[in-house]
């Protein structure tokens, strides 16, 4: 009854049906999609994807409606955590990461990480890039290094969203608290990642209460209602029930911008720009 891709299904599973809605699915990689509505958008550095299409009008009619998104991929998310743990000789399960990292603390040095285990995806597309730590690494503890790896996943997702089309929320630094971003996937068990994501985006992060957003989205697309139609009352109530928790920004917009720029300079250098 339906044919879709895994990340496209995840966006529908997260109920991101309105133009401008953003979803992040954290798995081995991280996948960022922004719904752009009924017309495809061309954005430098990002991919244009068809979310779903369906026939409209009388049975056998030739009219077709569609929904599109722009998409960016972080090639390594959970994979980057595994890579770093092998390098550091530690083993921490995702559900125990917050306990390992401990409470947030202010440190004078800044350690940064580029999660390029499989190169860098959107919006730079550099397959030759390799994972590396940067900044004041000397004397950094394993905890400091792992914190940098966790934050790097949120920073790469923020980099993709900052490149998204102006019509759906604007480029560059956020000037005010924006609309929520809906997230799912195994790494949502790491509160440190979600808090970093909320801070960097200056948006509330809404965690899906059902782990498999992809399976749920595929099921919804196979239902009798046209994909992308206004959710029925039962589905709207279901959306509220599925939203497990909300993480709100704690940093100011200026602090978030400083953190992003510091990371960008450290891992890419001042001369590099998205390709």
KEDO-151826 format. One record per residue (C-alpha): residue in three letters; x, y, z; residue number from 1. Coordinates in Angstrom, 3 decimals, decimal comma, always signed. Layout:
(node ALA; (X; Y; Z); NUM);
...
# end
This chain:
(node UNK; (+0,000; +0,000; +0,000); 1);
(node UNK; (+2,995; +2,323; +0,366); 2);
(node UNK; (+6,550; +2,627; -0,871); 3);
(node UNK; (+8,919; +5,033; +0,888); 4);
(node UNK; (+12,487; +5,463; +2,064); 5);
(node UNK; (+13,509; +4,902; +5,657); 6);
(node UNK; (+14,235; +8,533; +6,552); 7);
(node UNK; (+11,216; +9,817; +4,647); 8);
(node UNK; (+9,089; +7,387; +6,628); 9);
(node UNK; (+10,724; +8,576; +9,853); 10);
(node UNK; (+9,729; +12,175; +9,101); 11);
(node UNK; (+6,093; +11,085; +8,722); 12);
(node UNK; (+6,404; +8,936; +11,844); 13);
(node UNK; (+7,436; +12,078; +13,716); 14);
(node UNK; (+4,321; +13,818; +12,280); 15);
(node UNK; (+6,375; +16,525; +10,548); 16);
(node UNK; (+3,735; +17,195; +7,919); 17);
(node UNK; (+3,783; +20,982; +7,684); 18);
(node UNK; (+6,244; +22,980; +5,554); 19);
(node UNK; (+9,101; +24,042; +7,793); 20);
(node UNK; (+8,844; +21,047; +10,142); 21);
(node UNK; (+12,236; +19,498; +10,933); 22);
(node UNK; (+13,069; +15,964; +12,020); 23);
(node UNK; (+16,351; +14,409; +13,140); 24);
(node UNK; (+16,727; +10,642; +13,287); 25);
(node UNK; (+19,815; +9,640; +15,297); 26);
(node UNK; (+21,192; +6,205; +14,437); 27);
(node UNK; (+24,519; +4,944; +13,099); 28);
(node UNK; (+24,395; +8,222; +11,191); 29);
(node UNK; (+22,111; +11,194; +11,797); 30);
(node UNK; (+19,561; +12,258; +9,197); 31);
(node UNK; (+18,114; +15,756; +9,118); 32);
(node UNK; (+15,023; +16,468; +7,001); 33);
(node UNK; (+13,038; +19,666; +6,614); 34);
(node UNK; (+9,595; +19,476; +5,033); 35);
(node UNK; (+9,397; +22,068; +2,233); 36);
(node UNK; (+5,815; +21,382; +1,128); 37);
(node UNK; (+4,353; +20,660; -2,279); 38);
(node UNK; (+7,199; +22,048; -4,414); 39);
(node UNK; (+10,784; +20,751; -4,502); 40);
(node UNK; (+13,450; +23,128; -3,199); 41);
(node UNK; (+17,027; +23,294; -4,486); 42);
(node UNK; (+19,487; +24,123; -1,720); 43);
(node UNK; (+23,268; +24,198; -2,163); 44);
(node UNK; (+24,873; +21,374; -0,192); 45);
(node UNK; (+21,613; +19,559; +0,611); 46);
(node UNK; (+19,625; +16,870; -1,187); 47);
(node UNK; (+16,112; +17,282; -2,542); 48);
(node UNK; (+13,930; +14,302; -1,703); 49);
(node UNK; (+10,389; +13,223; -2,491); 50);
(node UNK; (+8,645; +12,337; +0,751); 51);
(node UNK; (+5,515; +10,799; -0,737); 52);
(node UNK; (+3,063; +11,162; -3,602); 53);
(node UNK; (-0,476; +9,966; -4,188); 54);
(node UNK; (-3,216; +10,174; -6,785); 55);
(node UNK; (-5,993; +12,685; -6,324); 56);
(node UNK; (-9,391; +13,039; -7,927); 57);
(node UNK; (-11,744; +10,311; -9,122); 58);
(node UNK; (-10,623; +6,707; -9,281); 59);
(node UNK; (-8,240; +6,293; -12,184); 60);
(node UNK; (-7,608; +10,056; -12,373); 61);
(node UNK; (-4,216; +11,300; -13,408); 62);
(node UNK; (-3,793; +14,057; -10,827); 63);
(node UNK; (-0,894; +13,554; -8,422); 64);
(node UNK; (-0,129; +15,383; -5,174); 65);
(node UNK; (+3,293; +15,246; -3,539); 66);
(node UNK; (+5,330; +16,417; -0,566); 67);
(node UNK; (+9,044; +17,208; -0,685); 68);
(node UNK; (+11,892; +17,791; +1,760); 69);
(node UNK; (+15,515; +18,838; +1,820); 70);
(node UNK; (+17,827; +16,361; +3,493); 71);
(node UNK; (+21,285; +16,343; +4,992); 72);
(node UNK; (+23,249; +13,425; +6,395); 73);
(node UNK; (+25,752; +13,226; +9,234); 74);
(node UNK; (+27,679; +10,165; +8,095); 75);
(node UNK; (+28,631; +9,077; +11,615); 76);
(node UNK; (+26,646; +9,516; +14,829); 77);
(node UNK; (+26,572; +6,312; +16,914); 78);
(node UNK; (+29,430; +5,142; +14,684); 79);
(node UNK; (+31,505; +8,140; +15,819); 80);
(node UNK; (+30,884; +7,235; +19,469); 81);
(node UNK; (+32,010; +3,664; +18,792); 82);
(node UNK; (+35,130; +4,917; +16,978); 83);
(node UNK; (+36,086; +7,188; +19,878); 84);
(node UNK; (+35,531; +4,481; +22,473); 85);
(node UNK; (+37,835; +2,114; +20,595); 86);
(node UNK; (+40,463; +4,862; +20,384); 87);
(node UNK; (+40,197; +5,647; +24,102); 88);
(node UNK; (+39,942; +2,033; +25,210); 89);
(node UNK; (+36,620; +2,466; +26,993); 90);
(node UNK; (+33,194; +0,906; +26,591); 91);
(node UNK; (+30,059; +2,847; +27,488); 92);
(node UNK; (+26,560; +1,939; +26,364); 93);
(node UNK; (+24,382; +4,745; +25,044); 94);
(node UNK; (+22,021; +4,579; +28,007); 95);
(node UNK; (+25,005; +5,058; +30,345); 96);
(node UNK; (+26,663; +7,933; +28,475); 97);
(node UNK; (+25,156; +10,657; +30,641); 98);
(node UNK; (+26,346; +8,945; +33,800); 99);
(node UNK; (+29,847; +8,594; +32,313); 100);
(node UNK; (+30,012; +12,235; +31,200); 101);
(node UNK; (+28,655; +13,504; +34,504); 102);
(node UNK; (+26,942; +16,843; +35,125); 103);
(node UNK; (+27,793; +19,761; +32,834); 104);
(node UNK; (+30,785; +21,749; +34,033); 105);
(node UNK; (+32,711; +24,779; +32,871); 106);
(node UNK; (+36,252; +24,017; +31,685); 107);
(node UNK; (+38,787; +26,585; +30,529); 108);
(node UNK; (+40,000; +24,535; +27,560); 109);
(node UNK; (+37,820; +23,682; +24,597); 110);
(node UNK; (+38,166; +20,344; +22,874); 111);
(node UNK; (+36,479; +19,811; +19,517); 112);
(node UNK; (+35,876; +16,804; +17,302); 113);
(node UNK; (+35,059; +16,233; +13,632); 114);
(node UNK; (+32,910; +13,051; +13,348); 115);
(node UNK; (+34,235; +12,173; +9,895); 116);
(node UNK; (+34,485; +8,411; +10,408); 117);
(node UNK; (+33,062; +7,971; +6,890); 118);
(node UNK; (+33,966; +11,411; +5,542); 119);
(node UNK; (+31,837; +14,536; +5,925); 120);
(node UNK; (+28,372; +14,553; +4,383); 121);
(node UNK; (+26,059; +17,525; +3,881); 122);
(node UNK; (+26,577; +20,360; +3,310); 123);
(node UNK; (+30,345; +20,063; +2,642); 124);
(node UNK; (+30,532; +16,623; +0,991); 125);
(node UNK; (+34,157; +15,782; +1,681); 126);
(node UNK; (+34,629; +11,991; +1,443); 127);
(node UNK; (+38,356; +12,346; +2,150); 128);
(node UNK; (+37,837; +13,939; +5,591); 129);
(node UNK; (+38,957; +11,895; +8,577); 130);
(node UNK; (+37,866; +11,988; +12,235); 131);
(node UNK; (+40,054; +14,137; +14,441); 132);
(node UNK; (+40,191; +16,026; +17,688); 133);
(node UNK; (+41,142; +19,699; +17,647); 134);
(node UNK; (+41,657; +22,476; +20,144); 135);
(node UNK; (+43,401; +22,087; +23,503); 136);
(node UNK; (+43,643; +18,302; +23,504); 137);
(node UNK; (+46,734; +18,107; +25,730); 138);
(node UNK; (+45,735; +17,008; +29,177); 139);
(node UNK; (+42,132; +16,430; +28,183); 140);
(node UNK; (+40,519; +13,528; +29,993); 141);
(node UNK; (+38,635; +10,702; +28,291); 142);
(node UNK; (+35,475; +12,346; +29,570); 143);
(node UNK; (+36,404; +15,649; +27,896); 144);
(node UNK; (+37,096; +13,869; +24,608); 145);
(node UNK; (+33,853; +11,897; +24,723); 146);
(node UNK; (+31,928; +15,076; +25,521); 147);
(node UNK; (+33,458; +16,623; +22,393); 148);
(node UNK; (+32,333; +13,632; +20,316); 149);
(node UNK; (+28,763; +13,833; +21,642); 150);
(node UNK; (+28,608; +17,587; +20,984); 151);
(node UNK; (+30,046; +17,118; +17,480); 152);
(node UNK; (+26,962; +15,128; +16,441); 153);
(node UNK; (+24,718; +18,008; +17,527); 154);
(node UNK; (+27,019; +20,510; +15,829); 155);
(node UNK; (+26,912; +18,664; +12,512); 156);
(node UNK; (+23,102; +18,513; +12,656); 157);
(node UNK; (+23,060; +22,241; +13,416); 158);
(node UNK; (+25,350; +22,859; +10,442); 159);
(node UNK; (+22,854; +21,145; +8,132); 160);
(node UNK; (+19,864; +23,034; +9,524); 161);
(node UNK; (+21,714; +26,360; +9,175); 162);
(node UNK; (+22,094; +25,589; +5,455); 163);
(node UNK; (+18,349; +24,955; +5,004); 164);
(node UNK; (+16,245; +27,219; +2,757); 165);
(node UNK; (+15,443; +30,740; +3,999); 166);
(node UNK; (+11,761; +30,298; +3,142); 167);
(node UNK; (+11,538; +27,570; +5,753); 168);
(node UNK; (+13,224; +29,305; +8,639); 169);
(node UNK; (+16,297; +31,167; +7,421); 170);
(node UNK; (+20,028; +30,617; +7,233); 171);
(node UNK; (+22,695; +31,376; +9,773); 172);
(node UNK; (+22,462; +32,131; +13,456); 173);
(node UNK; (+19,087; +31,951; +15,225); 174);
(node UNK; (+17,830; +35,270; +16,574); 175);
(node UNK; (+15,058; +33,880; +18,774); 176);
(node UNK; (+13,724; +30,585; +20,081); 177);
(node UNK; (+12,356; +28,759; +17,053); 178);
(node UNK; (+9,773; +26,055; +16,435); 179);
(node UNK; (+10,374; +22,579; +17,907); 180);
(node UNK; (+12,536; +19,976; +16,212); 181);
(node UNK; (+11,225; +16,404; +16,438); 182);
(node UNK; (+13,787; +13,676; +17,076); 183);
(node UNK; (+13,898; +9,900; +17,286); 184);
(node UNK; (+16,434; +7,079; +17,234); 185);
(node UNK; (+18,623; +5,195; +19,671); 186);
(node UNK; (+20,827; +8,161; +20,610); 187);
(node UNK; (+17,842; +10,041; +22,061); 188);
(node UNK; (+18,676; +8,126; +25,244); 189);
(node UNK; (+21,669; +10,481; +25,625); 190);
(node UNK; (+20,386; +13,606; +27,373); 191);
(node UNK; (+23,717; +15,399; +26,850); 192);
(node UNK; (+23,304; +15,127; +23,081); 193);
(node UNK; (+19,728; +16,416; +23,171); 194);
(node UNK; (+20,607; +19,353; +25,426); 195);
(node UNK; (+23,504; +20,307; +23,138); 196);
(node UNK; (+21,147; +20,106; +20,161); 197);
(node UNK; (+18,535; +22,336; +21,804); 198);
(node UNK; (+21,197; +24,880; +22,797); 199);
(node UNK; (+22,818; +25,039; +19,361); 200);
(node UNK; (+19,544; +25,280; +17,447); 201);
(node UNK; (+17,852; +27,565; +19,954); 202);
(node UNK; (+14,784; +25,365; +19,513); 203);
(node UNK; (+12,956; +22,965; +21,839); 204);
(node UNK; (+13,767; +19,335; +21,075); 205);
(node UNK; (+10,722; +17,052; +21,186); 206);
(node UNK; (+11,678; +13,433; +21,773); 207);
(node UNK; (+9,411; +10,881; +20,173); 208);
(node UNK; (+7,940; +8,478; +22,702); 209);
(node UNK; (+8,148; +5,579; +20,220); 210);
(node UNK; (+11,662; +4,493; +19,269); 211);
(node UNK; (+10,954; +3,235; +15,749); 212);
(node UNK; (+9,690; +6,340; +13,948); 213);
(node UNK; (+10,577; +4,732; +10,608); 214);
(node UNK; (+8,278; +1,755; +11,109); 215);
(node UNK; (+5,509; +3,983; +12,408); 216);
(node UNK; (+5,797; +6,340; +9,438); 217);
(node UNK; (+5,650; +3,473; +6,943); 218);
(node UNK; (+2,507; +2,199; +8,660); 219);
(node UNK; (+0,879; +5,640; +8,546); 220);
(node UNK; (+1,692; +6,025; +4,851); 221);
(node UNK; (-0,008; +2,708; +4,115); 222);
(node UNK; (-3,253; +3,865; +5,737); 223);
(node UNK; (-6,363; +4,970; +3,883); 224);
(node UNK; (-5,824; +8,744; +4,306); 225);
(node UNK; (-3,624; +10,443; +1,694); 226);
(node UNK; (-0,053; +11,025; +2,885); 227);
(node UNK; (+0,422; +14,621; +3,949); 228);
(node UNK; (-3,272; +15,229; +4,604); 229);
(node UNK; (-4,300; +16,988; +7,797); 230);
(node UNK; (-4,073; +14,437; +10,631); 231);
(node UNK; (-7,392; +13,145; +11,881); 232);
(node UNK; (-8,416; +13,795; +15,478); 233);
(node UNK; (-7,272; +10,375; +16,653); 234);
(node UNK; (-3,850; +10,882; +15,048); 235);
(node UNK; (-3,460; +14,362; +16,575); 236);
(node UNK; (-4,160; +12,871; +19,983); 237);
(node UNK; (-1,702; +10,092; +19,180); 238);
(node UNK; (+0,964; +12,670; +18,364); 239);
(node UNK; (+0,651; +14,208; +21,805); 240);
(node UNK; (+0,854; +10,765; +23,395); 241);
(node UNK; (+3,972; +9,869; +21,386); 242);
(node UNK; (+5,899; +12,987; +22,406); 243);
(node UNK; (+7,927; +11,634; +25,268); 244);
(node UNK; (+9,678; +14,751; +26,603); 245);
(node UNK; (+10,796; +18,234; +25,642); 246);
(node UNK; (+14,335; +19,597; +26,078); 247);
(node UNK; (+14,565; +23,387; +26,003); 248);
(node UNK; (+17,618; +25,591; +25,304); 249);
(node UNK; (+19,660; +26,655; +28,307); 250);
(node UNK; (+22,266; +28,770; +26,497); 251);
(node UNK; (+21,604; +32,240; +25,136); 252);
(node UNK; (+21,656; +32,765; +21,374); 253);
(node UNK; (+25,022; +34,572; +21,662); 254);
(node UNK; (+26,572; +31,710; +23,657); 255);
(node UNK; (+25,231; +29,171; +21,170); 256);
(node UNK; (+26,685; +31,149; +18,262); 257);
(node UNK; (+30,092; +31,377; +19,961); 258);
(node UNK; (+30,098; +27,630; +20,583); 259);
(node UNK; (+29,223; +26,870; +16,965); 260);
(node UNK; (+31,808; +29,291; +15,508); 261);
(node UNK; (+34,527; +27,997; +17,823); 262);
(node UNK; (+33,889; +24,424; +16,681); 263);
(node UNK; (+33,674; +25,420; +13,003); 264);
(node UNK; (+37,038; +27,216; +13,088); 265);
(node UNK; (+38,692; +24,386; +14,998); 266);
(node UNK; (+37,631; +21,488; +12,763); 267);
(node UNK; (+37,405; +23,141; +9,327); 268);
(node UNK; (+39,636; +26,200; +9,489); 269);
(node UNK; (+38,581; +29,785; +8,667); 270);
(node UNK; (+39,056; +29,408; +4,881); 271);
(node UNK; (+36,677; +26,492; +4,363); 272);
(node UNK; (+33,052; +27,009; +3,416); 273);
(node UNK; (+30,259; +24,537; +2,566); 274);
(node UNK; (+30,543; +23,203; -0,987); 275);
# end
